[in-house]
């Protein structure tokens, strides 16, 4: 659908291979919740660990997008 921009939120995981497939398929952005912000991290109040995981994810997405 060339007249629209797609942001998938279901089936998106933080692994580079999964993210790359979405962006190569034309996604302009991706969304994920429980695959990145897990109940376990929240229960443990592991906010520093969560921040690091999000930072890694942002870097990975940046690498993928710059290679397209």
C-alpha positions in Angstrom: 0.0 0.0 0.0 2.1 2.9 -1.2 -0.4 5.5 0.0 0.1 4.7 3.7 2.9 4.3 6.2 2.9 1.2 8.4 4.0 0.8 12.0 3.6 -2.9 13.1 3.1 -3.6 16.8 2.3 -7.2 16.9 4.9 -9.9 16.2 7.8 -7.4 16.6 10.7 -8.7 18.7 13.9 -7.0 19.7 16.2 -9.4 17.8 18.0 -7.7 15.0 16.9 -10.2 12.4 13.2 -9.7 13.2 13.6 -5.9 13.2 15.5 -6.0 9.9 12.7 -8.0 8.2 10.1 -5.4 9.3 12.1 -2.4 8.0 13.0 -4.2 4.8 9.3 -4.9 4.3 8.6 -1.1 4.4 7.7 -0.4 8.1 8.5 3.2 9.0 8.6 2.4 12.7 7.9 -0.6 15.0 6.2 -0.9 18.4 6.7 -3.4 21.1 5.7 -3.6 24.7 5.9 -6.8 26.6 8.8 -8.2 24.5 11.0 -5.3 25.7 9.4 -4.1 29.0 8.8 -7.5 30.7 6.8 -8.0 33.8 10.0 -9.5 35.4 11.9 -6.2 34.8 9.1 -4.2 36.3 8.7 -6.6 39.3 12.4 -6.4 40.0 12.3 -2.6 39.5 15.3 -3.1 37.2 15.0 0.3 35.6 18.7 0.7 34.8 18.7 -2.7 33.0 15.5 -1.7 31.1 17.2 1.6 30.1 20.2 -0.3 28.8 18.0 -2.7 26.8 16.1 0.2 25.3 19.3 2.0 24.4 20.6 -1.2 22.7 17.3 -1.4 20.8 17.5 2.2 19.6 21.0 1.6 18.4 20.0 -1.5 16.5 17.1 0.2 14.8 19.4 3.1 13.9 21.9 0.6 12.3 19.2 -1.1 10.3 17.6 2.1 9.1 20.9 3.6 8.0 21.7 0.5 6.0 18.5 0.6 3.9 
